[in-house]
């Protein structure tokens, strides 16, 4: 008997009591299985009834005063341009129309007649199964987003478009709508007739549909991303970390599925995007099967490893087939494999749940029912995508609802555990609050005094840096401009120096507690582009085996300025093409040596400004460091020796 039985021997839940009353001699396992099937049926009926019913107003297409197209013609283009479309040879086609198979630019021309031009103009709602398209009305562009030339085309065509055609673009008599499309990757260009009608009607009809296809899906992806992060946190703290990891993977796969439909200008072409479609969809189904197996708490031996192997084999097969086989076979075989993989995994999930309830007493019926709905969505989406028997999109649209319900059921089942944890946390929080109050009372005045002194010191330092650094640079540029000697190169160099000063001031304000190693890494990242743009090669070497210590932010700032001045002098005056920066231990155990070397003309020939060298020496002395500047044969050698900070006893 299960732990749900009360002392009377009768089950505790309402459904169990009803089943016990109807068949008191029924085996507990049979009763569990029947109860599970009842919950499954009720949950499926509630979900699909709710999903099929209108959750918001849905204006039907027949309510529109649609304008019919009198002529539809199609042409292949050498380029996706209006000029190429104007010079093309068109042939009559009937819509919907599918064009196959190589990458192609198409021009679809639609003509319609108007007896009078509406004052509000017309509305055009279009969705063409292509990568991207441009829409023109009577020669004027009304929609154009993203690149049109493959392999770098955008994928704006994957999202419905609703545009208003102003009355000024229309005329009495025959008008023309032109679609210029691009398709590369998926071998099929599916063209359908757009919806054309009075603008107020089309806007009302499309309002909810656009919200569902864009805003709702963005909300869906955000919800699943949050749930995925929540599951990752559980994975590091919960004993059943496999369940949490699979839940995180499932939420991440659904989030990637949403991003796939929202990121329309990726840095790759159609074949890569097509491969990612198979990867994301297969990962969703694989993750669901792994989640179910981990959820049962009695996983099949090696089943989860097999799932991972199947996933890797599938994505490898898709990559090989897409990039090595001619179209449309290069797409059709992976698409068919994905369909059957999704169907097989969906059936496996349902069978896994039934087997679990047939062999194990299980009170988590609601969670199982929700997971079974997920499996049903996977199967229906696969069938809809390949055979067109269902509209598809069930999994994507229901993602937030199902995952939130699953998490809610999990939390409800573990309410006692969470309540106990809350009570314990409350007790610890009370004790901690008392202790914090005592410490706060003891250190309040000292903290206020230290803060006031630190603010005054920081304010004076910032004002001094602005005066000596930014002020002097800007004043020099102003005087040069007034004298008519503001050469573009000099102005650019001066502005670059001002920007560097500002960056250093910002670094000095937000780098408290930062190690010298991190500060040097930041300096390398910022100075490397500037050096390479000047035609120099930067060689950066670190010969320090141990972690560099932490320095106060003011010390890090002065090190930044000394290194920056050394690099600037090399760029301006050396005449070389190579700068080497080395971080190494000093001659003494308590020092570290920073060296900047160029391969230029050397100190005597370059005529560097004495003021800049004096500034470097002054900054080194401020932080207790030593600075040596000498000839390197060839070039110049700048060595900054910095003492390690003293450790508190």
Helices and strands as residue ranges (DSSP letters): H 14-22, H 28-52, G 61-63, E 71-77, H 82-87, E 91-92, E 97-99, E 104-114, E 122-126, E 132-137, E 140-144, G 156-158, E 161-165, G 167-169, E 173-183, E 189-191, E 195-198, H 199-210, I 211-215, H 216-235, H 241-262, H 270-295, H 303-324, H 329-359, H 365-387, H 394-413, H 415-465, I 466-471, H 472-482, H 488-510, H 516-533, E 537-542, H 553-569, I 570-574, E 578-585, E 591-598, H 603-606, H 610-622, E 626-631, E 636-643
